């Protein structure tokens, strides 16, 4: 005998109850309008459904059933009698569950988009605060060129703007009404799917009943968006872990976002940032589970699809709370400006400035690159890893190229090097001002 718990979905699909009730009310109104259901019966059913929702809002727990759809229908029959069984006319659980999840995801899209915007606002506020805070920009986790901390923070803000656009775009795939597709073939009853769509706030109806009941593309897309947003959060978390280490000391996480060691009393561990990284694996796994679930299913509905919601709900939950947590972390980090600036004095961060200087004097860039590369090698060999190009006199610079002047020496200032990068998207003062304004405009939308 198969255990009921094995085939049931009630344990996880209870969260769909408000959407199931909302969809049922709209469906019943349509049935009455099309004279498939007597208006008196429709009124009785709607009143019963509203009473169930009212009780749920007050904390009442609906009795167990195989799934939330049966649970609500069973409770309705208990409350209003046999009339409640008429509610399921001209629909199937197949189109009903697609409806519930689409309505749910339309709401979750708005919540997640709001959380992304909140994180962007936190990043934007800190960027405005640190427009003049110098730090080493890196590639391969090696010192590259001097930048302003605002530039680094805004990089993440724009990354999350793409996430926000993806969730907004994905919501369009949830905006078609599946009710009326029934099991897979539609119905011979004279229903009005467009009217149901209007009642539920959909902008159109689905076109093919078989595709409607088997379609989980919109759920895959949502899972993907969650996974990619979590990957972006994980990258931000990795920077925070690195920056807060003893080796860097660029930032300090708020005490509430760290924990102490169980054995080493001096330590504060960046647990929240590490958990942002760790929970990303769940979102990635949920996407893989969903894609694997679908890869060999024949049309149309198959019971396998019951397993689609576990991964989806988990991704929604972990993404939403992670976005909110990340915003709080960014709001409360303490930035060590002096340590960031000090770090710009090592690593030959202004070497590219000298190569660009020579290129501006007509030297082919590849040749200029080779000249400065030799200069760096010589300084390193003569003074060890602590050497800097700024220690070279103009006379010494001229031994590498007679084109060097005092202007070239001035370019070895990390601050001036960062300020000069005013091409669109750059780290210069004017470029950052343009980024900040563009992001403010994007968030207003």
C-alpha positions in Angstrom: 0.0 0.0 0.0 1.4 3.4 -1.0 1.6 5.8 1.9 -0.7 8.9 1.4 2.2 11.1 2.4 4.2 9.8 -0.6 1.6 10.8 -3.2 0.4 13.9 -1.4 1.6 17.5 -2.1 -0.3 19.2 0.8 2.8 19.5 2.9 4.3 22.0 0.5 1.5 23.4 -1.7 -0.5 24.9 1.2 1.0 28.3 0.4 -1.1 28.3 -2.8 -4.3 28.4 -0.8 -5.1 32.2 -1.3 -4.4 31.8 -5.1 -6.5 28.7 -5.3 -9.4 30.5 -3.6 -9.0 33.6 -5.8 -9.0 31.4 -8.9 -12.0 29.5 -7.8 -14.0 32.6 -7.1 -13.2 34.0 -10.6 -14.0 30.6 -12.2 -17.4 30.4 -10.4 -18.3 34.0 -11.4 -17.5 33.1 -15.0 -19.6 29.9 -14.8 -22.6 32.0 -13.6 -22.1 34.7 -16.2 -22.1 32.0 -18.9 -25.2 30.4 -17.3 -23.4 27.1 -16.7 -24.0 27.5 -13.0 -27.1 29.0 -11.4 -26.4 32.4 -9.9 -27.8 31.3 -6.5 -25.3 28.4 -6.4 -22.5 30.6 -7.5 -23.2 33.1 -4.8 -23.3 30.3 -2.2 -20.0 28.9 -3.4 -18.3 32.3 -3.4 -19.5 33.1 0.1 -18.2 29.7 1.3 -14.8 30.3 -0.4 -14.6 33.8 1.2 -15.3 32.3 4.6 -12.5 29.8 4.2 -10.1 32.6 3.2 -11.2 34.7 6.2 -10.5 31.9 8.5 -7.1 31.2 6.9 -6.2 34.9 7.4 -7.0 34.6 11.1 -4.6 31.6 11.5 -7.0 28.7 11.0 -5.3 25.6 9.6 -7.1 23.8 6.8 -7.6 20.1 7.3 -5.1 17.7 5.5 -6.0 16.4 2.1 -4.0 15.0 -0.8 -3.4 18.6 -2.1 -4.5 22.1 -1.5 -7.1 22.0 -4.2 -8.9 19.0 -2.7 -8.4 20.5 0.8 -10.3 23.6 -0.2 -13.0 21.8 -2.1 -13.5 19.4 0.8 -13.8 22.2 3.3 -16.2 24.1 1.0 -18.5 21.0 0.8 -18.4 20.7 4.6 -19.5 24.4 4.9 -22.2 24.7 2.1 -23.1 21.1 1.2 -23.3 19.4 -2.2 -23.4 22.7 -4.0 -19.7 23.0 -3.4 -19.1 20.1 -5.7 -20.3 22.2 -8.7 -17.3 24.5 -8.4 -15.1 22.1 -10.4 -17.2 22.3 -13.5 -15.2 23.0 -16.7 -11.8 22.8 -15.1 -9.2 20.2 -14.0 -6.6 20.1 -11.3 -4.2 20.3 -14.3 -5.1 23.8 -15.3 -5.9 24.8 -11.7 -2.4 24.2 -10.4 -0.8 26.1 -13.3 -3.2 29.0 -12.5 -2.2 29.0 -8.8 1.5 29.0 -9.5 1.3 31.7 -12.1 -0.7 33.9 -9.7 1.8 33.1 -6.9 4.8 34.0 -9.1 3.3 37.2 -10.2 3.2 38.3 -6.6 6.7 36.9 -5.8 8.1 38.8 -8.8 6.9 42.0 -7.3 8.4 41.1 -3.9 11.7 40.0 -5.2 12.0 43.0 -7.5 11.3 45.2 -4.5 14.1 43.4 -2.6 16.5 43.8 -5.4 15.7 47.5 -5.6 16.3 47.7 -1.9 19.7 46.1 -2.3 20.5 48.5 -5.2 19.5 51.4 -3.1 21.9 50.3 -0.3 24.7 49.9 -2.8 23.9 53.3 -4.3 23.8 55.1 -1.0 27.2 53.6 0.0 28.6 54.5 -3.5 27.5 58.1 -3.0 29.2 58.1 0.4 32.5 56.6 -1.1 32.9 58.5 -4.3 36.3 59.6 -3.2 37.4 56.4 -1.4 40.4 55.0 -3.3 41.0 51.3 -3.5 42.9 48.8 -5.7 40.8 47.4 -8.6 41.7 43.8 -9.3 41.7 41.2 -12.0 42.6 37.6 -11.2 42.6 38.8 -7.5 45.8 40.7 -8.4 46.2 44.5 -8.2 45.2 46.0 -11.5 44.4 49.7 -11.5 43.3 52.2 -8.8 39.6 52.8 -8.7 37.1 54.4 -6.3 35.1 52.2 -3.9 32.0 53.7 -5.5 32.9 52.1 -8.8 33.1 48.6 -7.3 29.8 49.0 -5.4 28.1 50.3 -8.6 29.3 47.3 -10.5 27.1 45.1 -8.3 24.2 47.6 -8.5 24.2 47.2 -12.3 24.5 43.5 -12.0 21.4 43.4 -9.9 19.7 45.8 -12.3 19.9 43.0 -14.9 18.4 40.6 -12.4 15.5 43.0 -11.8 14.9 43.3 -15.5 14.9 39.4 -15.8 12.3 39.0 -13.1 10.2 41.7 -14.7 10.4 40.1 -18.1 9.7 36.6 -16.7 6.5 37.9 -15.1 5.2 38.3 -18.7 5.3 34.5 -19.1 3.1 34.2 -16.1 0.5 36.7 -17.4 -1.6 34.2 -19.5 -4.7 32.6 -18.1 -4.6 28.8 -18.0 -8.1 28.2 -16.6 -10.4 26.5 -19.2 -7.6 24.3 -20.6 -9.1 21.6 -18.3 -7.3 18.3 -18.4 -5.7 18.8 -21.9 -8.4 19.3 -24.5 -10.5 22.2 -23.3 -14.2 21.8 -22.8 -17.5 21.6 -24.8 -19.1 23.9 -22.2 -19.6 27.5 -23.4 -17.0 29.1 -21.0 -15.5 32.5 -21.3 -11.8 32.3 -20.6 -11.2 36.0 -21.5 -13.6 37.0 -18.8 -11.8 34.8 -16.2 -8.5 36.4 -17.4 -9.9 39.8 -16.8 -11.1 39.0 -13.3 -7.7 37.5 -12.4 -5.6 40.3 -13.9 -4.1 38.3 -16.8 -3.6 40.2 -20.0 -4.4 37.2 -22.3 -5.4 33.5 -22.3 -3.2 30.5 -23.3 -3.5 29.2 -26.8 -3.2 25.5 -26.6 -4.7 23.3 -23.8 -2.1 20.6 -24.0 0.8 23.0 -23.8 -1.0 24.9 -21.0 -1.3 22.0 -18.5 2.3 20.7 -19.2 4.0 24.1 -19.4 6.6 24.7 -16.7 8.8 27.0 -18.7 7.8 30.0 -16.6 8.8 28.1 -13.5 12.2 27.1 -15.0 12.7 30.7 -15.9 11.9 31.8 -12.4 14.3 29.2 -10.9 17.0 30.4 -13.3 16.5 34.0 -12.3 16.7 33.0 -8.6 19.9 31.0 -9.2 21.6 33.8 -11.1 20.6 36.4 -8.5 22.0 34.1 -5.8 25.2 33.7 -7.9 25.5 37.5 -8.0 24.9 37.6 -4.2 27.6 34.9 -3.8 30.1 37.0 -5.7 29.3 40.0 -3.5 29.6 37.8 -0.4 33.0 36.6 -1.6 34.3 40.1 -1.9 33.0 40.9 1.6 34.7 37.8 3.1 38.0 38.7 1.4 37.8 42.4 2.3 37.0 41.7 5.9 40.0 39.3 6.3 43.1 40.3 8.4 45.1 40.3 5.1 42.9 43.0 3.6 41.0 44.8 6.4 39.1 46.9 3.9 35.8 46.5 5.7 34.4 45.3 9.0 31.0 43.5 9.1 28.6 44.6 11.7 28.7 42.4 14.8 25.2 41.1 14.2 26.4 39.8 10.8 29.3 37.8 12.3 29.7 35.1 14.9 32.5 34.2 17.4 34.6 31.1 17.2 33.7 28.2 19.5 37.4 27.9 20.5 39.3 31.1 19.4 38.0 34.0 21.5 39.6 36.7 19.3 37.8 35.7 16.1 34.7 37.2 14.4 33.6 35.1 11.4 31.7 36.5 8.5 29.0 33.9 8.8 26.2 35.8 7.0 28.4 36.4 3.9 29.5 32.8 3.9 25.9 31.6 4.1 25.0 33.8 1.2 27.6 31.9 -0.7 26.5 28.5 0.7 22.8 29.0 0.0 23.5 29.7 -3.6 24.1 26.0 -4.1 20.5 25.3 -3.2 19.2 27.7 -5.8 21.5 26.2 -8.5 20.4 22.7 -7.4 16.7 23.7 -7.6 17.2 24.8 -11.2 18.9 21.5 -12.1 16.1 19.5 -10.4 13.5 21.4 -12.3 15.2 20.9 -15.7 15.8 17.3 -15.0 12.2 16.8 -14.0 11.0 18.0 -17.4 13.6 16.6 -19.8 11.8 13.4 -20.8 8.1 14.1 -20.0 5.6 13.3 -22.8 2.7 15.6 -23.4 0.6 16.5 -21.6 0.3 16.4 -17.8 2.2 13.8 -15.8 2.3 13.3 -12.0 6.0 14.0 -12.0 5.1 17.6 -12.2 3.8 17.5 -8.7 7.5 17.7 -7.7 8.0 21.1 -9.5 6.9 23.2 -6.6 9.3 22.0 -3.9 12.3 23.4 -5.7 10.5 26.6 -6.8 9.3 27.5 -3.4 12.7 26.9 -1.9 14.4 29.1 -4.5 11.8 31.9 -3.9 12.3 31.8 -0.1 16.1 31.7 -0.1 16.4 34.4 -2.8 14.1 36.8 -1.1 15.6 36.5 2.4 19.2 36.6 0.9 18.5 39.8 -1.0 17.1 41.4 2.2 20.1 40.2 4.2 22.6 41.5 1.7 21.0 45.0 1.8 21.3 45.0 5.6 25.0 43.9 5.4 25.9 46.6 2.9 24.0 49.3 5.0 26.1 48.4 8.1 29.6 47.6 6.9 32.3 49.8 8.3 34.8 50.9 5.5 38.5 51.3 6.3 39.4 54.1 3.9 42.9 54.4 5.1 43.7 50.7 4.6 42.2 50.8 1.1 44.3 53.8 0.2 47.4 52.3 1.7 46.9 49.2 -0.4 47.0 51.3 -3.6 50.7 52.1 -2.9 51.8 48.6 -3.8 51.3 46.3 -6.8 52.3 48.8 -9.5 48.7 50.0 -9.9 49.7 52.9 -12.1 51.8 51.0 -14.6 49.1 51.1 -17.2 49.1 54.9 -16.9 52.7 55.0 -18.1 51.9 52.7 -21.0 48.9 54.9 -22.0 51.2 58.0 -21.7 53.6 56.5 -24.2 50.8 55.4 -26.5 49.5 59.0 -26.4 52.9 60.1 -27.6 52.7 57.8 -30.7 54.3 54.7 -29.3 52.4 51.5 -30.4 50.7 50.2 -27.3 52.2 46.8 -27.5 55.7 48.3 -27.5 54.7 50.7 -24.7 53.4 47.7 -22.8 56.7 45.9 -23.2 58.7 49.0 -22.0 56.6 49.4 -18.8 56.7 45.6 -18.2 60.5 45.8 -18.2 60.4 48.8 -15.9 58.3 46.9 -13.4 60.6 43.8 -13.6 63.7 46.0 -13.0 62.1 47.8 -10.0 61.0 44.5 -8.5 64.4 43.0 -9.0 66.2 46.0 -7.5 63.9 46.7 -4.5 61.8 43.5 -4.0 58.1 43.3 -3.9 57.8 46.6 -2.0 59.1 48.7 -4.9 56.9 51.2 -6.7 57.2 53.2 -10.0 56.8 56.4 -8.0 60.2 55.8 -6.6 61.8 56.4 -10.0 63.2 59.8 -10.9 62.5 61.5 -14.2 66.1 60.7 -15.2 65.5 57.0 -14.5 62.2 57.1 -16.4 64.0 58.5 -19.4 66.4 55.6 -19.5 63.3 53.6 -20.6 62.0 56.2 -23.1 63.1 59.7 -23.8 59.4 60.6 -24.2 58.8 60.7 -20.5 58.4 64.1 -18.9 57.2 65.5 -15.6 53.7 65.0 -16.8 54.4 61.3 -16.8 55.6 61.5 -13.2 52.3 63.1 -12.3 50.4 60.2 -13.7 51.9 57.9 -11.1 49.5 59.3 -8.5 46.8 56.7 -7.8 44.2 59.3 -7.1 44.9 61.2 -10.3 44.9 57.9 -12.2 41.5 57.0 -10.9 40.1 60.5 -11.4 41.2 60.5 -15.1 39.1 57.5 -16.1 36.0 59.4 -17.3 35.1 57.4 -20.4 31.5 56.1 -20.1 31.4 53.4 -17.4 34.8 54.4 -16.0 35.8 55.1 -12.4 36.6 58.8 -12.9 34.7 61.4 -10.9 32.4 62.5 -13.9 31.9 58.9 -15.0 30.8 57.8 -11.5 28.4 60.8 -11.3 26.8 59.6 -14.6 26.5 56.1 -13.3 24.9 57.2 -10.1 22.3 59.3 -12.0 21.6 56.6 -14.5 21.0 54.1 -11.6 18.7 56.5 -9.8 16.7 56.9 -13.0 16.5 53.1 -13.4 15.3 52.7 -9.9 12.6 55.3 -10.4 11.1 53.0 -13.0 
